[in-house]
Amino acid sequence: MSKRDYYEILEVSKSASPEEIKKAYRKMAIKFHPDKNPGDKAAEEKFKEAAEAYEVLSDGNKKARYDQYGHAGMNGGGGFGGGGFGGGMNMDDIFSQFGDIFGGHFGGGGGQQRQQLRGSNLRVRIKLNLEEMVNGTQKTIKVKKMKLAPGATSKTCPTCHGSGVQMKVMNTMFGQMQTQTHCGTCQGIGKIADKIPAGANSQGLIKEDEEVTINIPAGAREGIQLNVRGKGNDAPFGGTPGDLLVVVEEEVDAHIKREGDNLHQELYISFAEAALGTHKEIPTVGGKVKIKVDAGTQSGKILRLSKKGLPSIDSYGTGDMFVHINVWTPQNLSKEQKDFFEKQLANGDMVAEPSGKEKTFFEKVRDLFD
C-alpha cells in the first residue's frame, strides 16, 4: 500500500509554519493516543503515522528534501536510507522524542516507569562514485554487530519485581520521606539475565556479522548521514535495537572532478585536431556523450555542457559539466614531421598571431559563473 502524504496526514498545507505543524501534530497525537484508544490497533497505526510525518516536517532539512523528492527521497520505506527518518518508528521512539508535545494530557508511555532498553547505534562509512551519487543506488554491506545469542533468556528482576524502580524511605527532620529511584539490581530495566550461552557477554549478547541493504537516494553528497532504523546493536532482554548510521564518502574519480553541483574534466586533443576540428566522446555521470571541437580551437578553451552535472539536493536545479581543452604539443617528431614544421616556420605560415579576441584566464573563470 502506498504511503500517505505527510501534509495530508497532519491536515496542513505545504506553506504551514513550524508552529502550525507542531499544533497539528499535537492534535492528531492526542486524538489517536494509545491511552485514549486502548487496544485500538488502527488508532495506534495513525498515532505512529502522525509521529513519522511530524518527524520529517518539523526538521527543516528533512522537510526540504521531502518537498523535493517526496517519499522516494526519504528512502524506499519511509526514511532516508532504508528505515530512515520515520519508517518503523515504535512507541518507545515516539514517546522519547516527542513526549513533551503531549503536555499534561497523558503519561507518555502509558504510565510505565520501567526504563526502556535500547541497543547502541553503529556508524559505518560507505564510498560512492559520482554516478551512484547522481542516480541513487542500493548497497549491501556486512556489519559486525551485537546480537542476542541463541538460547539467551532473561527473568524478572527479583528486587523490583519487574517495575524497574525501588522505593526508598529516608528519615529527615520533617519526618519520613519516600523517594523513587532506578532499581540498582537491574539498572531500571526490570529484567536480569537468566541463561547465558557460551561466548555471550553478561547481557546475553554475542558479536556476529549481518548483511544490511541500504537504499541510497539520488542526489546524495559527501558527508550525508543515512539512518537505517533498527540495524544497530541489539538490546539485551528483548529491547529495541539501535540504528545503523551510514556516512557517505565520495570516491575520487580519475577523470571527473566535482565543484558543488558542477563537474569538470580535462580533454586532451592533438595539434592537428585543434587545427582541423574534431568530434570526441567523453564520459559523464549519465553515460558517454559526443562533443564537437571547432577548427582552430585554442588550448585552454572551456566547453560548457548544460545540465550534465549533479542534481541539487536543496533545489530543483542541476549543475553543468565544464570540459577544459588542452592541446597536446608533440614531443617526439619523426624526420618528416620535423621537416614539415620547419618548412611552415620558414615560410611564415605557422606563427602565433592572436586576433585580440582571445579571452584571458580570468575572463574564462568569470564566464563559468555567468
Buried (B, 14 or more C-beta within 10 A) or exposed (E): EEBEEBBEBBEBEEEBEEEEBBBBBBEBBBEBBBBBBEEEEEBBEBBBBBBBBBBBBBBEEBBBBBBBBEBEBBBBBBBBBBBBBBBBBBBBBBBEBBBEBBEEEBEBBEEBBBBBBBBEBBEBEBEBBBBBBBBBBEBEBEBEBBBBBEEBBBEBBEBBEBBBBBEEEEEEEEEEEEEEEBBEBBEBBBBBBEEBEEEBBEBBBBEEEEEBEBBBBBBBBEEBEBBBBBBBBBBBBEBBBBBBBBEBEBEEBEEBBBEEBBBBBEBEBEBEBBBEBBEBEBBBBEEEBEBEBEEEBEBBBBBEBEEBBBBBBEEEEBBBBBBBBEBEEEEEEEEEEEEEEEEEEEEEEBEEEEEEEEBEEEEBEEEEEE
